[in-house]
Amino acid sequence: TQGAHSLIRPVNKYGEEKYMLTVCDLNMCSGCGLCAEICPKNAINIVDDLDVYNAVIHENKCISCNSCHKVCPNNNPIRCVFPSSWYQGWAVDDKIRQNSSSGGFATAISYSFVKNGGIVCSCVFSGGKFCFDFAYTCDELGKFTGSKYVKSDPQSVYKEIKDKIRDNYRVLFIGLPCQVASIKRYVGDKLGEQLYTIDLICHGTPSPKLLELFLKQYGLSLDKLNNISFRHKFKFQVDGDCKSIVTDGVSDRYSTAFLNGLTYTENCYNCIYAQGKRVSDLTIGDSWGSEINDYEIKAGISLVLCMSEKGSDLLKNSSLHLEAVDLNNAIFHNHQLESPVKKPDKREVFFGGIKKGYRFNNMVYKSFPKQCLRQDIKGILIKMHIIKN
C-alpha cells in the first residue's frame, strides 16, 4: 500500500507475529483520527492497546490513494513558529478564574470569542467519552471547563468545523498541540483565516482504558458518571460526580501516575510538537514558578504564548489581566515548551503488570512506592483530623 509502512510486530506471548500496515510509524500514532476521517473507503481503524495507539490500514479495503499518509501530522508536520510575545496573568472575572484549573485564560478568551459572534470547539466529557463539542453561547462554555488528563478524540468534529467555516463562521479550536495540527491540516490554508487555534501545554496523555481500570477498582465506570474532574488549582485528584474517588485532599494513584509521566501512550515521549516553536495562534498553560505574590498564585495564574496576529487579537479582545513573564523561567517550569517528557524507567514494568491483569493501584505503588506511601499517610492523617485536606 502506497504511503503506509509495512510492519511486523509480536502479537502474543508465544512471539507469533502478524503483518500490519499503519499510517505512521509503529506505535507513534497520537490518536487524532484524521487519517480515518479522510479515508474514502473507511479502511482505517485507530487501535488502542493501552500503552500505544496505531492507525491500522485494512488492506482488503485500501485503494492505495495515499491520502492518509499525506494528511498525518506525524508524517508531515504542520509549520510551527516561535512566540512573538508571552505573558502571565488571569481572567478579570473572578468567577471564571475561581472555576478554572489555573488562571482562566481559555475560558475568558472563549467568552469574548462567542460574544463577538464566533463558535468555540473544545473537549467535553459526554456519554462516558472524552470527545469534542461546540459552544454557540456563553452559557454553553461551562462544559469545557477543567483539565482533562486523558486522551480525547476530535474525529467527530473535523467535518463540522470545516462546514461552519464555509458558512462564514469564525471557529476557535482549543485542544492539544497534536490535535491543533490535525485540525489545521484538515481545514487547510484556504479556509484557515476563519480558524483560530489555542493549544494547551501538554505533558502527555493516557489511554481512556487506563482511567477505566482505575475507576473499576472503586466500582465505577466512565459510562455511569455524569461528570469527572482531574484537578482544581493545586489539587490533583480524580473526582467523579463531584465526589473524591479517594480521601479528599489526597493525590490518588491515577494522578500520581499521570504527574510522573508513567501512563502516557508511546508517541507522547517522542512528540514533535513539544518544542519551543508552537503550532497554534496561542499556547496556554500554568505559570508555574511565577514570581507574583502567593495570594495570586493560590488563586491561579495562567501562562500564554502568542505566535500570530490572530493570537494577539484574541488577547486584546478578552478580559484578561496580563503581566510580563520571563520566558526562560516559564520554559524551565514547563519542559514541554522545549522537549517531550522523558519516559520513566518503570513504564515497561507498569504496563507489563497491567496487561497481566494486576490492579492499577498496585502497579503504580510498585513504580513510585515513596510517593504513594506519603499520600497514604496523608489520607490517614486527614481522616484522623490531624491535618486538613
C-alpha positions, 0 to 999 in steps of 0.5 A: 500500500502506497504511503503506509509502512509495512510492519511486523510486530509480536502479537502474543506471548508465544512471539507469533507475529502478524503483518500490519500496515499503519499510517505512521510509524509503529506505535507513534500514532497520537490518536487524532483520527484524521487519517480515518476521517479522510479515508474514502473507503473507511479502511482505517481503524485507530487501535488502542492497546493501552500503552500505544495507539496505531492507525491500522490500514485494512488492506482488503479495503485500501485503494492505495490513494495515499491520502492518509499518509499525506494528511498525518501530522506525524508524517508531515508536520504542520509549520510551527513558529516561535512566540512573538510575545508571552505573558502571565496573568488571569481572567478579570472575572473572578468567577471564571478564574475561581472555576478554572484549573489555573488562571482562566485564560481559555475560558475568558478568551472563549467568552469574548470569542462567542460574544463577538459572534464566533463558535468555540470547539473544545473537549467535553466529557459526554456519554462516558467519552472524552470527545469534542463539542461546540459552544454557540453561547456563553452559557454553553462554555461551562462544559469545557471547563477543567483539565482533562488528563486523558486522551480525547478524540476530535474525529467527530468534529473535523467535518463540522468545523470545516462546514461552519467555516464555509458558512462564514463562521469564525471557529476557535479550536482549543485542544492539544498541540497534536490535535491543533495540527490535525485540525489545521491540516484538515481545514487547510490554508484556504479556509484557515483565516476563519480558524483560530487555534489555542493549544494547551501545554501538554505533558502527555496523555493516557489511554481512556482504558487506563482511567477505566481500570482505575475507576473499576477498582472503586466500582465505577465506570466512565459510562455511569458518571455524569461528570469527572474532574482531574484537578482544581488549582493545586489539587490533583485528584480524580473526582467523579460526580463531584465526589473524591474517588479517594480521601479528599485532599489526597493525590490518588494513584491515577494522578500520581501516575499521570504527574510522573509521566508513567501512563502516557501512550508511546508517541507522547515521549517522542512528540514533535510538537513539544518544542519551543516553536508552537503550532497554534495562534496561542499556547496556554498553560500554568505559570508555574514558578511565577514570581507574583505574590502567593495570594495570586498564585493560590488563586491561579495564574495562567501562562500564554504564548502568542505566535500570530496576529490572530493570537494577539487579537484574541488577547486584546479582545478578552478580559484578561489581566496580563503581566510580563513573564520571563520566558526562560523561567516559564520554559524551565517550569514547563519542559514541554515548551522545549522537549517531550517528557522523558519516559520513566524507567518503570513504564515497561514494568507498569504496563507489563503488570497491567496487561497481566491483569494486576490492579492499577493501584498496585502497579503504580505503588510498585513504580513510585512506592515513596510517593504513594506511601506519603499520600497514604499517610496523608489520607490517614492523617486527614481522616484522623483530623490531624491535618486538613485536606 
